[in-house]
C-alpha cells in the first residue's frame, strides 16, 4: 500500500499518516495546520512528506 507520512519540520514528529494520497492541506486541516506535538504553526515549507510503499 502506498502511504505517506507528514513530518513536522521543527520537531520531526509524524503529524499525519495518509493511507491514500490526498492534498497536504486536507491532511493538515485536521490539526489546524499546527503540529500537535510542539504546537508550531506549519507553513508549506515547514513540514516534510515521505512517501513509501508498505
Ligand atoms: Zn512539531
mmCIF file of the protein (N, C-alpha, C, O) and its ligand, coordinates in Angstrom:
data_MODEL
# 
_entry.id   MODEL 
# 
loop_
_entity.id 
_entity.type 
_entity.pdbx_number_of_molecules 
1 polymer     1 
2 non-polymer 1 
# 
_entity_poly.entity_id                      1 
_entity_poly.type                           'polypeptide(L)' 
_entity_poly.nstd_linkage                   no 
_entity_poly.nstd_monomer                   no 
_entity_poly.pdbx_seq_one_letter_code       
;(UNK)(UNK)(UNK)(UNK)(UNK)(UNK)(UNK)(UNK)(UNK)(UNK)(UNK)(UNK)(UNK)(UNK)(UNK)(UNK)
(UNK)(UNK)(UNK)(UNK)(UNK)(UNK)(UNK)(UNK)(UNK)(UNK)(UNK)(UNK)(UNK)(UNK)(UNK)(UNK)
(UNK)(UNK)(UNK)(UNK)(UNK)(UNK)(UNK)(UNK)(UNK)(UNK)(UNK)(UNK)(UNK)(UNK)(UNK)(UNK)
(UNK)(UNK)(UNK)(UNK)(UNK)(UNK)
;
_entity_poly.pdbx_seq_one_letter_code_can   XXXXXXXXXXXXXXXXXXXXXXXXXXXXXXXXXXXXXXXXXXXXXXXXXXXXXX 
_entity_poly.pdbx_strand_id                 A 
# 
loop_
_entity_poly_seq.entity_id 
_entity_poly_seq.num 
_entity_poly_seq.mon_id 
_entity_poly_seq.hetero 
1 1  UNK n 
1 2  UNK n 
1 3  UNK n 
1 4  UNK n 
1 5  UNK n 
1 6  UNK n 
1 7  UNK n 
1 8  UNK n 
1 9  UNK n 
1 10 UNK n 
1 11 UNK n 
1 12 UNK n 
1 13 UNK n 
1 14 UNK n 
1 15 UNK n 
1 16 UNK n 
1 17 UNK n 
1 18 UNK n 
1 19 UNK n 
1 20 UNK n 
1 21 UNK n 
1 22 UNK n 
1 23 UNK n 
1 24 UNK n 
1 25 UNK n 
1 26 UNK n 
1 27 UNK n 
1 28 UNK n 
1 29 UNK n 
1 30 UNK n 
1 31 UNK n 
1 32 UNK n 
1 33 UNK n 
1 34 UNK n 
1 35 UNK n 
1 36 UNK n 
1 37 UNK n 
1 38 UNK n 
1 39 UNK n 
1 40 UNK n 
1 41 UNK n 
1 42 UNK n 
1 43 UNK n 
1 44 UNK n 
1 45 UNK n 
1 46 UNK n 
1 47 UNK n 
1 48 UNK n 
1 49 UNK n 
1 50 UNK n 
1 51 UNK n 
1 52 UNK n 
1 53 UNK n 
1 54 UNK n 
# 
loop_
_struct_asym.id 
_struct_asym.entity_id 
A 1 
B 2 
# 
loop_
_chem_comp.id 
_chem_comp.type 
_chem_comp.mon_nstd_flag 
UNK 'L-peptide linking' . 
ZN  non-polymer         . 
# 
_pdbx_entity_nonpoly.entity_id   2 
_pdbx_entity_nonpoly.name        ? 
_pdbx_entity_nonpoly.comp_id     ZN 
# 
_pdbx_nonpoly_scheme.asym_id         B 
_pdbx_nonpoly_scheme.entity_id       2 
_pdbx_nonpoly_scheme.mon_id          ZN 
_pdbx_nonpoly_scheme.ndb_seq_num     1 
_pdbx_nonpoly_scheme.pdb_seq_num     101 
_pdbx_nonpoly_scheme.auth_seq_num    101 
_pdbx_nonpoly_scheme.pdb_mon_id      ZN 
_pdbx_nonpoly_scheme.auth_mon_id     ZN 
_pdbx_nonpoly_scheme.pdb_strand_id   A 
_pdbx_nonpoly_scheme.pdb_ins_code    . 
# 
loop_
_atom_site.group_PDB 
_atom_site.id 
_atom_site.type_symbol 
_atom_site.label_atom_id 
_atom_site.label_alt_id 
_atom_site.label_comp_id 
_atom_site.label_asym_id 
_atom_site.label_entity_id 
_atom_site.label_seq_id 
_atom_site.pdbx_PDB_ins_code 
_atom_site.Cartn_x 
_atom_site.Cartn_y 
_atom_site.Cartn_z 
_atom_site.occupancy 
_atom_site.B_iso_or_equiv 
_atom_site.pdbx_formal_charge 
_atom_site.auth_seq_id 
_atom_site.auth_comp_id 
_atom_site.auth_asym_id 
_atom_site.auth_atom_id 
_atom_site.pdbx_PDB_model_num 
ATOM   1   N  N  . UNK A 1 1  ? 0.861  -1.201 0.000  1.00 0.00 ? 1   UNK A N  1 
ATOM   2   C  CA . UNK A 1 1  ? 0.000  0.000  0.000  1.00 0.00 ? 1   UNK A CA 1 
ATOM   3   C  C  . UNK A 1 1  ? 0.890  1.241  0.000  1.00 0.00 ? 1   UNK A C  1 
ATOM   4   O  O  . UNK A 1 1  ? 1.914  1.298  0.681  1.00 0.00 ? 1   UNK A O  1 
ATOM   5   N  N  . UNK A 1 2  ? 0.484  2.189  -0.752 1.00 0.00 ? 2   UNK A N  1 
ATOM   6   C  CA . UNK A 1 2  ? 1.219  3.447  -0.782 1.00 0.00 ? 2   UNK A CA 1 
ATOM   7   C  C  . UNK A 1 2  ? 0.706  4.341  0.340  1.00 0.00 ? 2   UNK A C  1 
ATOM   8   O  O  . UNK A 1 2  ? -0.492 4.604  0.450  1.00 0.00 ? 2   UNK A O  1 
ATOM   9   N  N  . UNK A 1 3  ? 1.624  4.794  1.156  1.00 0.00 ? 3   UNK A N  1 
ATOM   10  C  CA . UNK A 1 3  ? 1.222  5.680  2.236  1.00 0.00 ? 3   UNK A CA 1 
ATOM   11  C  C  . UNK A 1 3  ? 2.241  6.793  2.368  1.00 0.00 ? 3   UNK A C  1 
ATOM   12  O  O  . UNK A 1 3  ? 3.350  6.709  1.841  1.00 0.00 ? 3   UNK A O  1 
ATOM   13  N  N  . UNK A 1 4  ? 1.855  7.821  3.069  1.00 0.00 ? 4   UNK A N  1 
ATOM   14  C  CA . UNK A 1 4  ? 2.751  8.961  3.221  1.00 0.00 ? 4   UNK A CA 1 
ATOM   15  C  C  . UNK A 1 4  ? 2.674  9.471  4.647  1.00 0.00 ? 4   UNK A C  1 
ATOM   16  O  O  . UNK A 1 4  ? 1.601  9.567  5.244  1.00 0.00 ? 4   UNK A O  1 
ATOM   17  N  N  . UNK A 1 5  ? 3.835  9.792  5.167  1.00 0.00 ? 5   UNK A N  1 
ATOM   18  C  CA . UNK A 1 5  ? 3.899  10.398 6.486  1.00 0.00 ? 5   UNK A CA 1 
ATOM   19  C  C  . UNK A 1 5  ? 4.183  11.876 6.334  1.00 0.00 ? 5   UNK A C  1 
ATOM   20  O  O  . UNK A 1 5  ? 5.054  12.277 5.561  1.00 0.00 ? 5   UNK A O  1 
ATOM   21  N  N  . UNK A 1 6  ? 3.446  12.684 7.074  1.00 0.00 ? 6   UNK A N  1 
ATOM   22  C  CA . UNK A 1 6  ? 3.733  14.107 7.108  1.00 0.00 ? 6   UNK A CA 1 
ATOM   23  C  C  . UNK A 1 6  ? 4.463  14.382 8.417  1.00 0.00 ? 6   UNK A C  1 
ATOM   24  O  O  . UNK A 1 6  ? 3.942  14.118 9.500  1.00 0.00 ? 6   UNK A O  1 
ATOM   25  N  N  . UNK A 1 7  ? 5.679  14.917 8.301  1.00 0.00 ? 7   UNK A N  1 
ATOM   26  C  CA . UNK A 1 7  ? 6.500  15.157 9.476  1.00 0.00 ? 7   UNK A CA 1 
ATOM   27  C  C  . UNK A 1 7  ? 6.617  16.643 9.751  1.00 0.00 ? 7   UNK A C  1 
ATOM   28  O  O  . UNK A 1 7  ? 6.723  17.461 8.838  1.00 0.00 ? 7   UNK A O  1 
ATOM   29  N  N  . UNK A 1 8  ? 6.594  16.966 11.021 1.00 0.00 ? 8   UNK A N  1 
ATOM   30  C  CA . UNK A 1 8  ? 6.832  18.344 11.438 1.00 0.00 ? 8   UNK A CA 1 
ATOM   31  C  C  . UNK A 1 8  ? 8.268  18.727 11.128 1.00 0.00 ? 8   UNK A C  1 
ATOM   32  O  O  . UNK A 1 8  ? 9.194  17.987 11.460 1.00 0.00 ? 8   UNK A O  1 
ATOM   33  N  N  . UNK A 1 9  ? 8.461  19.871 10.497 1.00 0.00 ? 9   UNK A N  1 
ATOM   34  C  CA . UNK A 1 9  ? 9.803  20.315 10.172 1.00 0.00 ? 9   UNK A CA 1 
ATOM   35  C  C  . UNK A 1 9  ? 10.559 20.835 11.368 1.00 0.00 ? 9   UNK A C  1 
ATOM   36  O  O  . UNK A 1 9  ? 11.774 21.023 11.304 1.00 0.00 ? 9   UNK A O  1 
ATOM   37  N  N  . UNK A 1 10 ? 9.858  21.070 12.459 1.00 0.00 ? 10  UNK A N  1 
ATOM   38  C  CA . UNK A 1 10 ? 10.510 21.614 13.650 1.00 0.00 ? 10  UNK A CA 1 
ATOM   39  C  C  . UNK A 1 10 ? 10.980 20.502 14.581 1.00 0.00 ? 10  UNK A C  1 
ATOM   40  O  O  . UNK A 1 10 ? 12.143 20.465 14.982 1.00 0.00 ? 10  UNK A O  1 
ATOM   41  N  N  . UNK A 1 11 ? 10.072 19.607 14.916 1.00 0.00 ? 11  UNK A N  1 
ATOM   42  C  CA . UNK A 1 11 ? 10.417 18.578 15.898 1.00 0.00 ? 11  UNK A CA 1 
ATOM   43  C  C  . UNK A 1 11 ? 10.505 17.195 15.269 1.00 0.00 ? 11  UNK A C  1 
ATOM   44  O  O  . UNK A 1 11 ? 10.955 16.250 15.916 1.00 0.00 ? 11  UNK A O  1 
ATOM   45  N  N  . UNK A 1 12 ? 10.082 17.068 14.022 1.00 0.00 ? 12  UNK A N  1 
ATOM   46  C  CA . UNK A 1 12 ? 10.235 15.794 13.332 1.00 0.00 ? 12  UNK A CA 1 
ATOM   47  C  C  . UNK A 1 12 ? 9.164  14.774 13.639 1.00 0.00 ? 12  UNK A C  1 
ATOM   48  O  O  . UNK A 1 12 ? 9.219  13.652 13.136 1.00 0.00 ? 12  UNK A O  1 
ATOM   49  N  N  . UNK A 1 13 ? 8.195  15.136 14.448 1.00 0.00 ? 13  UNK A N  1 
ATOM   50  C  CA . UNK A 1 13 ? 7.148  14.191 14.786 1.00 0.00 ? 13  UNK A CA 1 
ATOM   51  C  C  . UNK A 1 13 ? 6.263  13.911 13.588 1.00 0.00 ? 13  UNK A C  1 
ATOM   52  O  O  . UNK A 1 13 ? 6.063  14.776 12.735 1.00 0.00 ? 13  UNK A O  1 
ATOM   53  N  N  . UNK A 1 14 ? 5.740  12.714 13.527 1.00 0.00 ? 14  UNK A N  1 
ATOM   54  C  CA . UNK A 1 14 ? 4.781  12.386 12.477 1.00 0.00 ? 14  UNK A CA 1 
ATOM   55  C  C  . UNK A 1 14 ? 3.450  13.018 12.849 1.00 0.00 ? 14  UNK A C  1 
ATOM   56  O  O  . UNK A 1 14 ? 2.839  12.680 13.863 1.00 0.00 ? 14  UNK A O  1 
ATOM   57  N  N  . UNK A 1 15 ? 3.023  13.934 12.013 1.00 0.00 ? 15  UNK A N  1 
ATOM   58  C  CA . UNK A 1 15 ? 1.788  14.657 12.281 1.00 0.00 ? 15  UNK A CA 1 
ATOM   59  C  C  . UNK A 1 15 ? 0.596  13.895 11.753 1.00 0.00 ? 15  UNK A C  1 
ATOM   60  O  O  . UNK A 1 15 ? -0.466 13.858 12.374 1.00 0.00 ? 15  UNK A O  1 
ATOM   61  N  N  . UNK A 1 16 ? 0.787  13.289 10.603 1.00 0.00 ? 16  UNK A N  1 
ATOM   62  C  CA . UNK A 1 16 ? -0.354 12.678 9.934  1.00 0.00 ? 16  UNK A CA 1 
ATOM   63  C  C  . UNK A 1 16 ? 0.157  11.554 9.055  1.00 0.00 ? 16  UNK A C  1 
ATOM   64  O  O  . UNK A 1 16 ? 1.181  11.683 8.384  1.00 0.00 ? 16  UNK A O  1 
ATOM   65  N  N  . UNK A 1 17 ? -0.560 10.469 9.072  1.00 0.00 ? 17  UNK A N  1 
ATOM   66  C  CA . UNK A 1 17 ? -0.235 9.366  8.183  1.00 0.00 ? 17  UNK A CA 1 
ATOM   67  C  C  . UNK A 1 17 ? -1.377 9.191  7.206  1.00 0.00 ? 17  UNK A C  1 
ATOM   68  O  O  . UNK A 1 17 ? -2.524 8.957  7.586  1.00 0.00 ? 17  UNK A O  1 
ATOM   69  N  N  . UNK A 1 18 ? -1.032 9.309  5.945  1.00 0.00 ? 18  UNK A N  1 
ATOM   70  C  CA . UNK A 1 18 ? -2.058 9.240  4.905  1.00 0.00 ? 18  UNK A CA 1 
ATOM   71  C  C  . UNK A 1 18 ? -2.089 7.833  4.328  1.00 0.00 ? 18  UNK A C  1 
ATOM   72  O  O  . UNK A 1 18 ? -1.073 7.317  3.864  1.00 0.00 ? 18  UNK A O  1 
ATOM   73  N  N  . UNK A 1 19 ? -3.251 7.228  4.361  1.00 0.00 ? 19  UNK A N  1 
ATOM   74  C  CA . UNK A 1 19 ? -3.401 5.926  3.716  1.00 0.00 ? 19  UNK A CA 1 
ATOM   75  C  C  . UNK A 1 19 ? -3.549 6.104  2.213  1.00 0.00 ? 19  UNK A C  1 
ATOM   76  O  O  . UNK A 1 19 ? -3.106 5.271  1.421  1.00 0.00 ? 19  UNK A O  1 
ATOM   77  N  N  . UNK A 1 20 ? -4.168 7.181  1.850  1.00 0.00 ? 20  UNK A N  1 
ATOM   78  C  CA . UNK A 1 20 ? -4.333 7.497  0.436  1.00 0.00 ? 20  UNK A CA 1 
ATOM   79  C  C  . UNK A 1 20 ? -3.729 8.870  0.211  1.00 0.00 ? 20  UNK A C  1 
ATOM   80  O  O  . UNK A 1 20 ? -3.774 9.743  1.078  1.00 0.00 ? 20  UNK A O  1 
ATOM   81  N  N  . UNK A 1 21 ? -3.176 9.037  -0.949 1.00 0.00 ? 21  UNK A N  1 
ATOM   82  C  CA . UNK A 1 21 ? -2.586 10.331 -1.236 1.00 0.00 ? 21  UNK A CA 1 
ATOM   83  C  C  . UNK A 1 21 ? -3.687 11.355 -1.454 1.00 0.00 ? 21  UNK A C  1 
ATOM   84  O  O  . UNK A 1 21 ? -4.562 11.193 -2.305 1.00 0.00 ? 21  UNK A O  1 
ATOM   85  N  N  . UNK A 1 22 ? -3.618 12.366 -0.693 1.00 0.00 ? 22  UNK A N  1 
ATOM   86  C  CA . UNK A 1 22 ? -4.536 13.481 -0.882 1.00 0.00 ? 22  UNK A CA 1 
ATOM   87  C  C  . UNK A 1 22 ? -3.756 14.751 -0.602 1.00 0.00 ? 22  UNK A C  1 
ATOM   88  O  O  . UNK A 1 22 ? -2.560 14.700 -0.316 1.00 0.00 ? 22  UNK A O  1 
ATOM   89  N  N  . UNK A 1 23 ? -4.408 15.857 -0.682 1.00 0.00 ? 23  UNK A N  1 
ATOM   90  C  CA . UNK A 1 23 ? -3.656 17.089 -0.568 1.00 0.00 ? 23  UNK A CA 1 
ATOM   91  C  C  . UNK A 1 23 ? -3.167 17.296 0.857  1.00 0.00 ? 23  UNK A C  1 
ATOM   92  O  O  . UNK A 1 23 ? -3.827 16.905 1.820  1.00 0.00 ? 23  UNK A O  1 
ATOM   93  N  N  . UNK A 1 24 ? -2.020 17.906 0.971  1.00 0.00 ? 24  UNK A N  1 
ATOM   94  C  CA . UNK A 1 24 ? -1.460 18.171 2.290  1.00 0.00 ? 24  UNK A CA 1 
ATOM   95  C  C  . UNK A 1 24 ? -2.376 19.094 3.080  1.00 0.00 ? 24  UNK A C  1 
ATOM   96  O  O  . UNK A 1 24 ? -2.503 18.973 4.299  1.00 0.00 ? 24  UNK A O  1 
ATOM   97  N  N  . UNK A 1 25 ? -2.998 19.998 2.383  1.00 0.00 ? 25  UNK A N  1 
ATOM   98  C  CA . UNK A 1 25 ? -3.901 20.903 3.090  1.00 0.00 ? 25  UNK A CA 1 
ATOM   99  C  C  . UNK A 1 25 ? -5.049 20.141 3.730  1.00 0.00 ? 25  UNK A C  1 
ATOM   100 O  O  . UNK A 1 25 ? -5.467 20.451 4.846  1.00 0.00 ? 25  UNK A O  1 
ATOM   101 N  N  . UNK A 1 26 ? -5.558 19.141 3.016  1.00 0.00 ? 26  UNK A N  1 
ATOM   102 C  CA . UNK A 1 26 ? -6.629 18.345 3.603  1.00 0.00 ? 26  UNK A CA 1 
ATOM   103 C  C  . UNK A 1 26 ? -6.124 17.577 4.814  1.00 0.00 ? 26  UNK A C  1 
ATOM   104 O  O  . UNK A 1 26 ? -6.831 17.428 5.810  1.00 0.00 ? 26  UNK A O  1 
ATOM   105 N  N  . UNK A 1 27 ? -4.897 17.095 4.716  1.00 0.00 ? 27  UNK A N  1 
ATOM   106 C  CA . UNK A 1 27 ? -4.350 16.321 5.824  1.00 0.00 ? 27  UNK A CA 1 
ATOM   107 C  C  . UNK A 1 27 ? -4.129 17.195 7.053  1.00 0.00 ? 27  UNK A C  1 
ATOM   108 O  O  . UNK A 1 27 ? -4.386 16.774 8.181  1.00 0.00 ? 27  UNK A O  1 
ATOM   109 N  N  . UNK A 1 28 ? -3.658 18.394 6.827  1.00 0.00 ? 28  UNK A N  1 
ATOM   110 C  CA . UNK A 1 28 ? -3.320 19.268 7.948  1.00 0.00 ? 28  UNK A CA 1 
ATOM   111 C  C  . UNK A 1 28 ? -4.514 20.033 8.492  1.00 0.00 ? 28  UNK A C  1 
ATOM   112 O  O  . UNK A 1 28 ? -4.452 20.632 9.565  1.00 0.00 ? 28  UNK A O  1 
ATOM   113 N  N  . UNK A 1 29 ? -5.590 20.002 7.739  1.00 0.00 ? 29  UNK A N  1 
ATOM   114 C  CA . UNK A 1 29 ? -6.767 20.726 8.209  1.00 0.00 ? 29  UNK A CA 1 
ATOM   115 C  C  . UNK A 1 29 ? -7.223 20.181 9.566  1.00 0.00 ? 29  UNK A C  1 
ATOM   116 O  O  . UNK A 1 29 ? -7.706 20.923 10.421 1.00 0.00 ? 29  UNK A O  1 
ATOM   117 N  N  . UNK A 1 30 ? -7.058 18.871 9.739  1.00 0.00 ? 30  UNK A N  1 
ATOM   118 C  CA . UNK A 1 30 ? -7.473 18.251 10.992 1.00 0.00 ? 30  UNK A CA 1 
ATOM   119 C  C  . UNK A 1 30 ? -6.674 18.688 12.197 1.00 0.00 ? 30  UNK A C  1 
ATOM   120 O  O  . UNK A 1 30 ? -7.117 18.523 13.334 1.00 0.00 ? 30  UNK A O  1 
ATOM   121 N  N  . UNK A 1 31 ? -5.496 19.246 11.960 1.00 0.00 ? 31  UNK A N  1 
ATOM   122 C  CA . UNK A 1 31 ? -4.678 19.720 13.074 1.00 0.00 ? 31  UNK A CA 1 
ATOM   123 C  C  . UNK A 1 31 ? -4.616 21.236 13.109 1.00 0.00 ? 31  UNK A C  1 
ATOM   124 O  O  . UNK A 1 31 ? -3.770 21.809 13.795 1.00 0.00 ? 31  UNK A O  1 
ATOM   125 N  N  . UNK A 1 32 ? -5.499 21.885 12.378 1.00 0.00 ? 32  UNK A N  1 
ATOM   126 C  CA . UNK A 1 32 ? -5.497 23.343 12.304 1.00 0.00 ? 32  UNK A CA 1 
ATOM   127 C  C  . UNK A 1 32 ? -4.149 23.876 11.830 1.00 0.00 ? 32  UNK A C  1 
ATOM   128 O  O  . UNK A 1 32 ? -3.725 24.963 12.224 1.00 0.00 ? 32  UNK A O  1 
ATOM   129 N  N  . UNK A 1 33 ? -3.474 23.088 10.969 1.00 0.00 ? 33  UNK A N  1 
ATOM   130 C  CA . UNK A 1 33 ? -2.200 23.499 10.403 1.00 0.00 ? 33  UNK A CA 1 
ATOM   131 C  C  . UNK A 1 33 ? -1.142 23.728 11.469 1.00 0.00 ? 33  UNK A C  1 
ATOM   132 O  O  . UNK A 1 33 ? -0.229 24.537 11.302 1.00 0.00 ? 33  UNK A O  1 
ATOM   133 N  N  . UNK A 1 34 ? -1.287 22.993 12.577 1.00 0.00 ? 34  UNK A N  1 
ATOM   134 C  CA . UNK A 1 34 ? -0.276 23.087 13.623 1.00 0.00 ? 34  UNK A CA 1 
ATOM   135 C  C  . UNK A 1 34 ? 0.211  21.691 13.969 1.00 0.00 ? 34  UNK A C  1 
ATOM   136 O  O  . UNK A 1 34 ? -0.519 20.706 13.856 1.00 0.00 ? 34  UNK A O  1 
ATOM   137 N  N  . UNK A 1 35 ? 1.446  21.637 14.387 1.00 0.00 ? 35  UNK A N  1 
ATOM   138 C  CA . UNK A 1 35 ? 1.960  20.375 14.877 1.00 0.00 ? 35  UNK A CA 1 
ATOM   139 C  C  . UNK A 1 35 ? 1.330  20.084 16.226 1.00 0.00 ? 35  UNK A C  1 
ATOM   140 O  O  . UNK A 1 35 ? 1.427  20.914 17.129 1.00 0.00 ? 35  UNK A O  1 
ATOM   141 N  N  . UNK A 1 36 ? 0.685  18.931 16.397 1.00 0.00 ? 36  UNK A N  1 
ATOM   142 C  CA . UNK A 1 36 ? 0.045  18.636 17.681 1.00 0.00 ? 36  UNK A CA 1 
ATOM   143 C  C  . UNK A 1 36 ? 1.051  18.340 18.780 1.00 0.00 ? 36  UNK A C  1 
ATOM   144 O  O  . UNK A 1 36 ? 0.683  18.301 19.954 1.00 0.00 ? 36  UNK A O  1 
ATOM   145 N  N  . UNK A 1 37 ? 2.290  18.133 18.431 1.00 0.00 ? 37  UNK A N  1 
ATOM   146 C  CA . UNK A 1 37 ? 3.306  17.791 19.428 1.00 0.00 ? 37  UNK A CA 1 
ATOM   147 C  C  . UNK A 1 37 ? 3.970  19.047 19.977 1.00 0.00 ? 37  UNK A C  1 
ATOM   148 O  O  . UNK A 1 37 ? 4.014  19.247 21.190 1.00 0.00 ? 37  UNK A O  1 
ATOM   149 N  N  . UNK A 1 38 ? 4.489  19.895 19.088 1.00 0.00 ? 38  UNK A N  1 
ATOM   150 C  CA . UNK A 1 38 ? 5.231  21.071 19.548 1.00 0.00 ? 38  UNK A CA 1 
ATOM   151 C  C  . UNK A 1 38 ? 4.438  22.354 19.362 1.00 0.00 ? 38  UNK A C  1 
ATOM   152 O  O  . UNK A 1 38 ? 4.856  23.412 19.834 1.00 0.00 ? 38  UNK A O  1 
ATOM   153 N  N  . UNK A 1 39 ? 3.295  22.276 18.678 1.00 0.00 ? 39  UNK A N  1 
ATOM   154 C  CA . UNK A 1 39 ? 2.434  23.442 18.570 1.00 0.00 ? 39  UNK A CA 1 
ATOM   155 C  C  . UNK A 1 39 ? 2.848  24.442 17.520 1.00 0.00 ? 39  UNK A C  1 
ATOM   156 O  O  . UNK A 1 39 ? 2.252  25.514 17.411 1.00 0.00 ? 39  UNK A O  1 
ATOM   157 N  N  . UNK A 1 40 ? 3.858  24.108 16.746 1.00 0.00 ? 40  UNK A N  1 
ATOM   158 C  CA . UNK A 1 40 ? 4.329  25.023 15.719 1.00 0.00 ? 40  UNK A CA 1 
ATOM   159 C  C  . UNK A 1 40 ? 3.315  25.140 14.594 1.00 0.00 ? 40  UNK A C  1 
ATOM   160 O  O  . UNK A 1 40 ? 2.802  24.136 14.100 1.00 0.00 ? 40  UNK A O  1 
ATOM   161 N  N  . UNK A 1 41 ? 3.033  26.359 14.198 1.00 0.00 ? 41  UNK A N  1 
ATOM   162 C  CA . UNK A 1 41 ? 2.209  26.561 13.022 1.00 0.00 ? 41  UNK A CA 1 
ATOM   163 C  C  . UNK A 1 41 ? 3.002  26.135 11.796 1.00 0.00 ? 41  UNK A C  1 
ATOM   164 O  O  . UNK A 1 41 ? 4.175  26.480 11.647 1.00 0.00 ? 41  UNK A O  1 
ATOM   165 N  N  . UNK A 1 42 ? 2.352  25.388 10.930 1.00 0.00 ? 42  UNK A N  1 
ATOM   166 C  CA . UNK A 1 42 ? 3.064  24.783 9.817  1.00 0.00 ? 42  UNK A CA 1 
ATOM   167 C  C  . UNK A 1 42 ? 2.773  25.505 8.514  1.00 0.00 ? 42  UNK A C  1 
ATOM   168 O  O  . UNK A 1 42 ? 1.637  25.545 8.042  1.00 0.00 ? 42  UNK A O  1 
ATOM   169 N  N  . UNK A 1 43 ? 3.800  26.061 7.959  1.00 0.00 ? 43  UNK A N  1 
ATOM   170 C  CA . UNK A 1 43 ? 3.721  26.610 6.618  1.00 0.00 ? 43  UNK A CA 1 
ATOM   171 C  C  . UNK A 1 43 ? 4.134  25.514 5.636  1.00 0.00 ? 43  UNK A C  1 
ATOM   172 O  O  . UNK A 1 43 ? 4.754  24.524 6.025  1.00 0.00 ? 43  UNK A O  1 
ATOM   173 N  N  . UNK A 1 44 ? 3.789  25.696 4.367  1.00 0.00 ? 44  UNK A N  1 
ATOM   174 C  CA . UNK A 1 44 ? 4.122  24.648 3.398  1.00 0.00 ? 44  UNK A CA 1 
ATOM   175 C  C  . UNK A 1 44 ? 5.599  24.284 3.366  1.00 0.00 ? 44  UNK A C  1 
ATOM   176 O  O  . UNK A 1 44 ? 5.942  23.170 2.969  1.00 0.00 ? 44  UNK A O  1 
ATOM   177 N  N  . UNK A 1 45 ? 6.459  25.167 3.763  1.00 0.00 ? 45  UNK A N  1 
ATOM   178 C  CA . UNK A 1 45 ? 7.893  24.864 3.732  1.00 0.00 ? 45  UNK A CA 1 
ATOM   179 C  C  . UNK A 1 45 ? 8.387  24.282 5.046  1.00 0.00 ? 45  UNK A C  1 
ATOM   180 O  O  . UNK A 1 45 ? 9.566  23.956 5.180  1.00 0.00 ? 45  UNK A O  1 
ATOM   181 N  N  . UNK A 1 46 ? 7.489  24.150 6.017  1.00 0.00 ? 46  UNK A N  1 
ATOM   182 C  CA . UNK A 1 46 ? 7.921  23.754 7.350  1.00 0.00 ? 46  UNK A CA 1 
ATOM   183 C  C  . UNK A 1 46 ? 7.670  22.291 7.664  1.00 0.00 ? 46  UNK A C  1 
ATOM   184 O  O  . UNK A 1 46 ? 7.974  21.841 8.769  1.00 0.00 ? 46  UNK A O  1 
ATOM   185 N  N  . UNK A 1 47 ? 7.135  21.558 6.745  1.00 0.00 ? 47  UNK A N  1 
ATOM   186 C  CA . UNK A 1 47 ? 6.962  20.146 7.012  1.00 0.00 ? 47  UNK A CA 1 
ATOM   187 C  C  . UNK A 1 47 ? 7.434  19.329 5.825  1.00 0.00 ? 47  UNK A C  1 
ATOM   188 O  O  . UNK A 1 47 ? 7.585  19.832 4.711  1.00 0.00 ? 47  UNK A O  1 
ATOM   189 N  N  . UNK A 1 48 ? 7.655  18.085 6.092  1.00 0.00 ? 48  UNK A N  1 
ATOM   190 C  CA . UNK A 1 48 ? 8.166  17.198 5.054  1.00 0.00 ? 48  UNK A CA 1 
ATOM   191 C  C  . UNK A 1 48 ? 7.209  16.021 4.910  1.00 0.00 ? 48  UNK A C  1 
ATOM   192 O  O  . UNK A 1 48 ? 6.581  15.585 5.874  1.00 0.00 ? 48  UNK A O  1 
ATOM   193 N  N  . UNK A 1 49 ? 7.117  15.529 3.703  1.00 0.00 ? 49  UNK A N  1 
ATOM   194 C  CA . UNK A 1 49 ? 6.280  14.369 3.436  1.00 0.00 ? 49  UNK A CA 1 
ATOM   195 C  C  . UNK A 1 49 ? 7.167  13.263 2.887  1.00 0.00 ? 49  UNK A C  1 
ATOM   196 O  O  . UNK A 1 49 ? 7.917  13.455 1.929  1.00 0.00 ? 49  UNK A O  1 
ATOM   197 N  N  . UNK A 1 50 ? 7.063  12.124 3.508  1.00 0.00 ? 50  UNK A N  1 
ATOM   198 C  CA . UNK A 1 50 ? 7.798  10.982 2.983  1.00 0.00 ? 50  UNK A CA 1 
ATOM   199 C  C  . UNK A 1 50 ? 6.793  9.945  2.508  1.00 0.00 ? 50  UNK A C  1 
ATOM   200 O  O  . UNK A 1 50 ? 5.864  9.585  3.231  1.00 0.00 ? 50  UNK A O  1 
ATOM   201 N  N  . UNK A 1 51 ? 6.987  9.480  1.308  1.00 0.00 ? 51  UNK A N  1 
ATOM   202 C  CA . UNK A 1 51 ? 6.078  8.511  0.711  1.00 0.00 ? 51  UNK A CA 1 
ATOM   203 C  C  . UNK A 1 51 ? 6.792  7.176  0.612  1.00 0.00 ? 51  UNK A C  1 
ATOM   204 O  O  . UNK A 1 51 ? 7.930  7.092  0.151  1.00 0.00 ? 51  UNK A O  1 
ATOM   205 N  N  . UNK A 1 52 ? 6.119  6.160  1.044  1.00 0.00 ? 52  UNK A N  1 
ATOM   206 C  CA . UNK A 1 52 ? 6.741  4.833  0.996  1.00 0.00 ? 52  UNK A CA 1 
ATOM   207 C  C  . UNK A 1 52 ? 5.698  3.792  0.649  1.00 0.00 ? 52  UNK A C  1 
ATOM   208 O  O  . UNK A 1 52 ? 4.532  3.904  1.028  1.00 0.00 ? 52  UNK A O  1 
ATOM   209 N  N  . UNK A 1 53 ? 6.130  2.789  -0.071 1.00 0.00 ? 53  UNK A N  1 
ATOM   210 C  CA . UNK A 1 53 ? 5.267  1.646  -0.315 1.00 0.00 ? 53  UNK A CA 1 
ATOM   211 C  C  . UNK A 1 53 ? 5.444  0.658  0.834  1.00 0.00 ? 53  UNK A C  1 
ATOM   212 O  O  . UNK A 1 53 ? 6.564  0.283  1.180  1.00 0.00 ? 53  UNK A O  1 
ATOM   213 N  N  . UNK A 1 54 ? 4.340  0.251  1.407  1.00 0.00 ? 54  UNK A N  1 
ATOM   214 C  CA . UNK A 1 54 ? 4.398  -0.636 2.564  1.00 0.00 ? 54  UNK A CA 1 
ATOM   215 C  C  . UNK A 1 54 ? 3.567  -1.863 2.317  1.00 0.00 ? 54  UNK A C  1 
ATOM   216 O  O  . UNK A 1 54 ? 3.486  -2.739 3.179  1.00 0.00 ? 54  UNK A O  1 
HETATM 217 ZN ZN . ZN  B 2 .  ? 6.412  19.673 15.848 1.00 0.00 ? 101 ZN  A ZN 1 
# 
